[in-house]
Amino acid sequence: MTDDAASDDPAERQMRFLFALRTRGVTDARVLTAMERVDRGAFVRGLFAERAYEDMPLPISCGQTISQPSVVGLMTQALNVQPRDTVLEIGTGSGYQAAILSQLARRVYTVDRHRRLVREAQDVFRDLGLVNITAFTADGSHGLPEQAPFDRIIVTAAAEDPPSPLLAQLKLGGIMVLPVGQSDTVQSLLKVTRLESGYDYEELRPVRFVPLVAGLATE
């Protein structure tokens, strides 16, 4: 997308945005529709607001990032969310991923260790009328046991291995999508499906995410 995309006609900008998603492998019609409905610009503030419609990660508060749209789309596509599903997201961040999920699922629970990010995301959810998202400040490495089990779990920060509390909170037949890796330079997007006999693991693509950190942040 060009640097002057912010000045484009909104319809043309939307067309370019969706075209970029398709060329990078986001082909599921329901996911594309959800991403068309949710304005990424509502989740990007300050100096980077004019770049909200480019396929790139951008800085947000608390030293975190909003993921590039194509990665959001590919993770959502791999999650295969169904209309009656309850979804847990670990790592609220800007709230953009949860907003996309809210278009596909019955209920979305999202947690983040940064209180400020949760407050800011709640404000955007309220402004957009997204009433099926509940956001918490919590240690995401423990999941959300009081609301478990979940049909789908998505993690937007990288752990060395899929956290066992999250695996335990996944329903039989449920899917979890998360980045795994021992450094911030070598990570793989992993799809985990819970089966009667255990868990099936499928590597999807290389990615780069901030690390999954235990405990609550100071802000």
Residue, then its C-alpha position, 0 to 999 in steps of 0.5 A: m500500500t502506498d504512503d499516501a493511502a490515508s488520503d485515498d477514497p475510503a472505498e478504494r482504501q478498503m479494496r486495497f486492504l482486502f486485496a493485500l489480505r488475499t494475496r497473503g493467504v487470507t481467503d476464508a470469506r467469513v474472515l475477510t468479511a469480519m476484517e472488512r467490518v472492523d476498522r483497524g484505524a480505530f485501534v491505532r493512535g498517534l503518529f502511526a494512525e495514518r499507517a493503520y491500513e498498511d499490512m505491517p505491525l505498528p507500535i501501541s502503548c506499553g511497548q506492545t504492537i498491533s499485529q499486521p492485518s495479514v497475520v491477524g487474518l491467517m491466525t483467525q482463519a486457522l482458528n476456524v471460529q464457528p458462530r456458537d463458539t466461546v473464544l479466549e484470547i491471551g494478549t488483548g493488546s490494541g483489541y483489534q484481534a478480539a474485535i475480529l473474533s467478535q464478528l465470528a463467535r458467540r462470546v470472546y473473552t480477552v485478557d492482558r497483563h497491562r491494565r492500560l491496554v485493557r482500559e483502552a481496548q474496552d473504550v474502543f469496544r464500547d465505541l464500536g458497539l461490540v457487546n460480546i467481548t469481555a476484557f480482563t486484566a490478568d496473567g494470561s499464562h494461566g488462562l481464564p479457568e473460571q470461564a473454561p472450557f473454551d471452543r477456541i483459544i488464541v495467543t498473541a504472544a510467543a511461549e517456548d511451548p503451548p502453556s499446559p493451563l491453556l491446553a487444559q482449558l480447551k474443549l475436546g475438538g477445540i483449536m488453539v492457535l499460538p506462536v511458539g519459539q525460544s527466541d524473538t527471531v525463531q518462532s512458528l505459528l502452531k495450530v493445536t487441536r484437542l483430540e480424544s487421544g491427546y493433542d494434534y500439533e500442526e506448524l503453519r508458518p514462521v512468525r514474530f511476536v512479543p514474548l508471553v510474560a507471566g504476572l501483571a504489569t505495573e501499568 
